[in-house]
């Protein structure tokens, strides 16, 4: 299901009210290519005995949200903690993750209707 979000540029964040039942405003920060690659490396391990490489996609998803999503509290945007991300309602967590991914795939002028 496609959902539309009206993202507004506010400093270095793109902000929107994401349906969560709380009326919370979230800010999304674009990441650099190096940040994405560093996170991918952080979530990848190799078994030295077998040579098999594993990728921890759960950790990647959680840390991507931690590193790029902020919540507006008392007019200030504050980063989410890993505990907050892990305890998010499933639908809200998926929405935040989808927006975080999508916002890094579009040009600034197109950062709407993700």
N, C-alpha and C positions, 0 to 999 in steps of 0.2 A: 504494500500500500504506500503510495506516495503522499507525503505530507508537505505542506508549504509552510515555510518559516520566513518571516520578514526580518532579515538580519540587517542591523544597523551598525555602521562603523563607529566605534567609540574608543579612541586611542588606538592601541594595537590589537584590540579585540573586535570581533563581530558579535553583537549581542542580539538576543531574542528571548521572548517568553516561550519556553518549551512546555507543552502541556504536561503537567505533573500533578495537578490537583492543588498545588500550593501557590500558583501564580509566580513561581520563582523565575528570575531573569538569570540567564546564563551567558557567559562570555566565552568565545572560542578563539583561541590563538592559533594562527597558522604556524606550522613547524617548518624548520629548514630541512633540506635534503639530508644534511649531516645528522640532525637530531633523529630523523626517522631511521637512518642506517644504524646509528648508535643504539637505539632501542631494539632494533632487529637483532643486532649482535648480542645485546644484553640478554635477550630471550632465547638465544641459540646455544646449545651445548653439544659437545662431541664426546662420545664414550671412547676413552683412549684404548680400550681393549678391543672393541668391535669396530671402531671407526664410524659407527652410525651417528648421524647428526639428528638431534631432535629440536623442535621449535615449540616453545611454550606459548601457544596462542592465547590462553587465558590470561597469562601475565602480560602479554603484549597488549591485549584489549584494555585491561585495567590500567596499565601504565600510560597508554596513549591518552586515555581520558584524564588521568591524574596530571599529566604534563601539559595538557592543552585546554582543559575546561576550568572555568572559574564560575563561582556563584556570587551574585550580587547580594551583599549583606550590609544593611545600613549605608546604602549608597556607595559602597566600596566593593570591588571585585576581589574575592579571595579564592585561592586555589583549593580544589577539593583534595581531601586526604585519601589515602588508599582505603582506609576504613569506611569513609563515606561512600566511595565508589563501590566497594564490595557490598554495602548494605542498601544500595539504590533499588528501588522498585524495578523489576525486570524490564518493563516497557520504557521507563525513563532512561535506564541504562542503555538500552538499545538505541533510543532516539539520540542521546548524547553522542554515542559512538558513531552512528551514521552521519550525524552532522559534522563531527570532527574529521571523519574521513572525507566527506564530500567537499568541505570547505577548502581542503588542500588540493582539490582537483580543478578548481575554477579560478578564473581571473577575478581581481577585486571588483570589477564592475558587474560581474555576473553572480556575486555572492548573495543570491536570494533564491527562493523557491527550491530549496534543497530537499 
